[in-house]
Amino acid sequence: MRTRCGRGALLLFVVGCFSFLLMAFPARADEGGVRVVVDGSELKLDVPGQIRDGRTLVPFRAIFERLGADVTWDPKKKVIEASRGVDSVKLTVGSRVVEWRRSIIQVDTAPVIVDGRTMVPLRFVAQALGLHVRWESKTRTVYLESKPDNALLAEGIHQVHMKSCMVCHTINGAGGQVGPVLNGVVDRYGEEWLTRWLKDPQAVRYGSRMPNFHFSDQEIEAVVEYLKTLH
């Protein structure tokens, strides 16, 4: 009887310890890999894309080089720097503070090192280089498009990117704190109000810090079309 009781107590002890370890050290990322498709071609990753806190992370070198950016890595400082055209990006492992176009902004998910690979937030990287990002939950696939089929949407993304709106506004969890978050802005203000605002911000609200970009009517329509996709 003592032997069986002793074995039972030992088993309960082992199970209890194992359960404690599971609670103390939760999984580092959501289960299952994430596919990344860039302009119709799947991106080959030596470490699968992962989802952390609702954001997809991928190995930095694979994504930057696929998007045609020059990239460098400082292993001592754990700093990634990349540039393409007018865009420059600087990220530090473990920090949500990043540099984009020489302006300091924040991202909601910091770069991390997983199994010896430095992973960066995919949506921010794509946004920083002017791409459109689309997520398909059924297949766990992220689609990056340098020029969406919807010409109006493509023009809106281009305008928001070239005007450096992410320096002042947070878009999809990345950006500045000067202006309101652009996700959900159409639901909050409505298309008619946004159209008047983009036409002449100071006429709508005297003393506004929003610059007048002198958008054409077609450009305003395109920007609103893009803003409608930011839920």
C-alpha positions in Angstrom: 0.0 0.0 0.0 2.8 2.4 0.9 4.5 1.7 -2.4 1.4 2.4 -4.5 0.6 5.6 -2.4 4.2 6.7 -2.8 4.1 6.2 -6.6 0.8 8.1 -6.7 2.2 11.0 -4.8 5.3 11.1 -7.0 3.1 11.1 -10.1 1.0 13.9 -8.8 4.1 15.8 -7.9 5.6 15.4 -11.4 2.3 16.4 -13.1 2.0 19.4 -10.8 5.6 20.6 -11.6 5.0 20.1 -15.3 1.8 22.1 -15.2 3.5 24.9 -13.2 6.3 25.1 -15.9 3.7 25.4 -18.7 2.1 28.3 -16.9 5.4 29.9 -16.0 6.8 29.7 -19.6 4.0 30.2 -22.1 4.4 29.5 -25.8 6.5 32.2 -27.4 4.2 32.5 -30.4 0.8 31.4 -31.7 0.8 27.9 -33.0 1.3 27.4 -36.7 3.5 29.1 -39.3 2.5 32.1 -41.4 2.9 32.3 -45.2 4.0 35.5 -46.8 3.2 36.2 -50.4 4.8 39.2 -52.1 3.2 40.3 -55.4 2.0 36.8 -56.1 5.1 34.9 -55.2 5.6 33.2 -51.8 8.5 34.4 -49.8 10.8 31.6 -48.7 11.7 31.8 -45.1 14.3 29.8 -43.2 12.3 30.4 -40.0 8.5 30.4 -40.4 6.7 33.7 -39.9 5.1 33.8 -36.4 2.3 35.7 -34.8 2.9 37.5 -31.5 0.3 39.6 -29.8 -1.6 39.7 -33.0 1.3 40.8 -35.2 3.2 38.7 -37.7 7.0 38.7 -37.4 9.4 37.4 -40.0 13.2 37.1 -40.4 14.4 40.7 -41.2 16.9 39.9 -43.9 14.5 37.8 -46.0 11.8 40.4 -46.0 14.0 43.5 -46.6 16.0 41.9 -49.4 12.8 40.6 -51.0 11.4 44.1 -51.0 14.6 45.4 -52.6 16.0 47.3 -49.6 19.7 47.4 -48.6 20.0 46.1 -45.1 22.7 45.9 -42.4 22.8 44.2 -39.0 24.9 45.2 -36.0 25.1 42.1 -33.8 26.7 44.0 -30.9 24.0 46.7 -30.7 21.3 44.4 -32.2 20.3 47.1 -34.6 18.8 46.6 -38.1 19.1 49.4 -40.7 17.5 49.3 -44.1 16.9 51.7 -46.9 15.1 51.8 -50.2 14.6 55.0 -52.2 13.3 57.8 -49.9 12.6 55.2 -47.1 15.0 54.4 -44.3 14.2 52.2 -41.3 16.2 51.6 -38.1 15.0 49.0 -35.6 16.5 47.7 -32.3 15.8 44.2 -30.9 13.6 44.5 -27.9 12.6 48.2 -28.5 9.3 49.5 -29.8 11.0 52.8 -30.7 12.0 52.9 -34.3 13.3 55.4 -36.8 11.6 55.9 -40.1 12.7 58.6 -42.6 14.9 60.0 -39.7 11.8 60.5 -37.6 11.2 58.7 -34.3 8.0 56.7 -34.1 6.7 53.7 -32.2 5.6 50.2 -33.2 3.3 48.0 -31.0 5.5 44.9 -31.4 9.3 45.1 -31.0 11.8 43.0 -33.0 12.8 39.8 -31.2 15.4 37.0 -31.6 13.9 33.5 -32.1 16.1 30.4 -32.6 19.0 32.7 -33.5 17.0 34.6 -36.1 16.1 38.3 -35.7 12.4 38.7 -36.4 10.7 42.1 -37.3 7.1 43.1 -37.4 6.0 42.5 -41.0 3.2 45.0 -41.3 5.3 47.9 -40.2 8.1 46.9 -42.6 5.7 46.7 -45.5 4.0 50.0 -44.5 7.4 51.7 -44.1 8.3 50.8 -47.7 4.9 51.7 -49.1 3.2 48.3 -49.7 -0.4 47.3 -49.1 -0.9 44.5 -46.6 -3.7 42.0 -46.6 -4.3 39.2 -44.1 -6.2 36.0 -44.9 -7.0 34.2 -41.6 -8.2 30.9 -43.1 -4.9 30.1 -44.7 -2.8 32.2 -42.3 -1.3 34.1 -45.2 -0.1 37.7 -45.4 -0.3 39.2 -48.9 2.0 42.2 -49.7 1.2 44.2 -52.8 3.4 46.9 -54.2 0.5 48.1 -56.3 -3.0 46.7 -55.6 -5.4 46.0 -58.5 -7.7 48.7 -57.2 -6.2 51.8 -58.8 -7.9 54.2 -56.4 -6.7 52.2 -53.4 -3.2 52.1 -54.8 -3.2 55.9 -55.3 -4.4 56.4 -51.7 -1.6 54.3 -50.3 0.9 56.1 -52.4 -0.3 59.5 -51.2 -0.4 58.6 -47.5 3.1 57.0 -47.8 4.7 59.9 -49.7 3.2 62.5 -47.4 4.9 60.7 -44.4 1.5 60.4 -42.6 3.0 57.7 -40.3 5.3 60.3 -38.7 2.2 62.0 -37.1 -0.5 59.3 -37.1 -0.5 55.7 -35.9 -1.5 53.3 -38.7 -2.0 49.6 -37.9 -0.1 49.9 -34.6 2.9 51.9 -36.0 3.5 55.7 -36.1 3.5 58.9 -34.2 1.2 60.4 -31.6 0.7 63.9 -33.0 -2.6 63.3 -34.7 -5.4 60.8 -34.2 -5.0 57.1 -34.9 -6.1 56.5 -38.5 -7.5 53.0 -38.0 -11.3 53.5 -37.8 -11.1 57.2 -38.7 -13.8 56.9 -41.4 -16.2 55.3 -38.9 -15.5 58.1 -36.4 -15.7 61.1 -38.6 -17.5 60.0 -41.8 -16.4 60.3 -45.5 -17.9 63.7 -46.0 -16.1 65.3 -43.0 -12.8 63.7 -44.0 -13.2 65.0 -47.6 -13.6 68.6 -46.3 -10.7 68.1 -43.9 -8.3 66.8 -46.5 -9.3 69.7 -48.8 -8.4 72.4 -46.2 -7.8 71.3 -42.6 -7.5 74.9 -41.3 -10.9 75.8 -42.8 -12.5 73.0 -40.8 -10.5 73.5 -37.6 -8.7 76.8 -37.1 -5.1 76.4 -35.9 -4.9 72.7 -36.8 -1.4 71.3 -37.1 -2.4 69.3 -40.1 -0.7 70.7 -43.1 -2.6 71.6 -46.2 -1.3 69.2 -48.9 -3.4 70.8 -51.6 -4.8 67.5 -52.7 -6.8 67.3 -55.9 -10.3 65.9 -55.6 -9.2 62.6 -57.1 -6.3 62.3 -54.6 -8.7 63.0 -51.7 -11.1 60.3 -53.0 -8.1 57.9 -53.2 -6.9 58.7 -49.6 -10.4 58.2 -48.3 -10.6 54.9 -50.1 -7.4 53.8 -48.3 -8.6 55.0 -45.0 -11.7 52.9 -45.4 -9.5 49.8 -45.3 -8.1 50.7 -41.9 -10.4 49.0 -39.4 
